[in-house]
Amino acid sequence: MGSVSVGSTSISSSTYAIADTSTTLIVGPTAQVDPLNGAIGATYDSNSQLYTVDCHTRSLSSFPNITFTIGDIVFILTPLQYLWITGDQSTGYICYSVFSPSDSKDSNGNLFWILGDFFLYRYYSVFDIQNNRVGFATSISYDWMPTVDSSLFPT
C-alpha cells in the first residue's frame, strides 16, 4: 500500500496491507492508527476497546476523508463510511471509528494493515491467486450511506 492519509496529512507511506473478508474493522499498526484516530478527533475508550468520536456536537463536514493509495490508485472513505454508529434514540448513540490498532506482523516481521469489511464494502475486490494479485474497483454499494438520526452531526 503506497500511503494512508487523513485529509492532506500523511499517516503512513510504503506499508504492507492485506484484504480480509473475515475482519470487520480496518486494522493497522498502532504507530499509524493512533495518529489517524487523533486526526479525526477520536479518543480511545477502554471499555469498548475502540476509538469513539463526538458526533453529537461536531458537524459531519468537520470530519476529513481518509485516503488509501494502493498501486497508485486512490481509494477514499468519507466520514459516514468510516464511522460506525450504534444505538438508538432511546438508549443514545455512540459513534466509533472503524480504525483499530494492532501490531500484527507478517512472516518477514513487517507490520501491516488489514483492510476489512468497512473497506471491502465500498470497494469490490478480486483475488487472483494464480497471478498473485488483488484488484479493487468501486463497489455498487460505495454511495450507500446509513440513515443518520437528526440528533447527530449538527449543522
Secondary structure in CASP SS format (residue, H / E / C, confidence):
PFRMAT SS
TARGET T0000
AUTHOR 0000-0000-0000
METHOD secondary structure of the structure
MODEL  1
M C 1.00
G C 1.00
S E 1.00
V E 1.00
S E 1.00
V E 1.00
G C 1.00
S C 1.00
T E 1.00
S E 1.00
I E 1.00
S E 1.00
S E 1.00
S C 1.00
T C 1.00
Y E 1.00
A E 1.00
I E 1.00
A E 1.00
D C 1.00
T C 1.00
S C 1.00
T C 1.00
T C 1.00
L C 1.00
I E 1.00
V E 1.00
G E 1.00
P C 1.00
T H 1.00
A H 1.00
Q H 1.00
V H 1.00
D H 1.00
P H 1.00
L H 1.00
N H 1.00
G H 1.00
A H 1.00
I C 1.00
G C 1.00
A C 1.00
T E 1.00
Y E 1.00
D E 1.00
S C 1.00
N C 1.00
S C 1.00
Q C 1.00
L E 1.00
Y E 1.00
T E 1.00
V E 1.00
D C 1.00
C C 1.00
H C 1.00
T C 1.00
R C 1.00
S C 1.00
L H 1.00
S H 1.00
S H 1.00
F C 1.00
P C 1.00
N C 1.00
I E 1.00
T E 1.00
F E 1.00
T E 1.00
I E 1.00
G C 1.00
D C 1.00
I E 1.00
V E 1.00
F E 1.00
I E 1.00
L E 1.00
T C 1.00
P H 1.00
L H 1.00
Q H 1.00
Y H 1.00
L E 1.00
W E 1.00
I E 1.00
T E 1.00
G E 1.00
D E 1.00
Q C 1.00
S C 1.00
T C 1.00
G E 1.00
Y E 1.00
I E 1.00
C E 1.00
Y E 1.00
S E 1.00
V C 1.00
F E 1.00
S E 1.00
P E 1.00
S C 1.00
D C 1.00
S C 1.00
K E 1.00
D C 1.00
S C 1.00
N C 1.00
G C 1.00
N C 1.00
L E 1.00
F E 1.00
W E 1.00
I E 1.00
L E 1.00
G C 1.00
D H 1.00
F H 1.00
F H 1.00
L H 1.00
Y C 1.00
R C 1.00
Y E 1.00
Y E 1.00
S E 1.00
V E 1.00
F E 1.00
D E 1.00
I C 1.00
Q C 1.00
N C 1.00
N C 1.00
R E 1.00
V E 1.00
G E 1.00
F E 1.00
A E 1.00
T E 1.00
S C 1.00
I C 1.00
S C 1.00
Y C 1.00
D C 1.00
W C 1.00
M C 1.00
P C 1.00
T C 1.00
V C 1.00
D C 1.00
S C 1.00
S C 1.00
L C 1.00
F C 1.00
P C 1.00
T C 1.00
END
